[in-house]
Amino acid sequence: FYNTPKISKFFFFCVSYSVCAKMNKLCALAWVLVYFCRIVLIVNGIIYAKSGINYFSETYEGFELRENGDSSMYSFPVLEPVIKDEVIKDQYTGLLILAPFMGAAYICVAFTSLAAAFFFRNPEASITLLLQASLLSMLGCIVRPYEPDDVYNEGAKDSVQNAQLVAVITGWIGAFG
């Protein structure tokens, strides 16, 4: 390197500086995507934890209402923004049976997301987010268009579909980023 002409040294310096600058940009982008994956996992964990806990608490309240026998009081606050009241009252026993399982699934996804965000290495966190986005949110997006419209409140089906589509898109971006 000492015997090379000054032009070659300058050229080598410029090329190596250019490659280094590109590598720094790629490294910065990679770390942004890693943190994006972690943020999506944390946000999903919080959303699913709240929903799962609500399902559980409303199940216990629902069993008490059912034991009292007053069907006019039947309600399911987690579902009221989405599902029509008549459907909730007609299918109340089925909802009470299904709710603990939904709550357990949501809580499992929530705590898995939070564990992946804070304790997993990058590949494991990405795989967790990919499975979550593809199995939970994407399957919901695939199935929901075939569900009857008369079960949902006005516009609720589209808003739930859009929310899950956002979860799918951010999940796939975070997983493959």
Secondary structure, 3 states (H helix, E strand, C coil): CCCCCHHHHHHHHHHHHHHHHHHHHHHHHHHHHHHHHHHHHHHHHHHHHHHHHHHHHHHHHHHHHHHHCCHHHCCCCCCCCCECHHHHHHCHHHHHHHHHHHHHHHHHHHHHHHHHHHHCCHHHHHHHHHHHHHHHHHHHHHHHHHCCHHHECCCHHHHHHHHHHHHHHHHHHHHHC
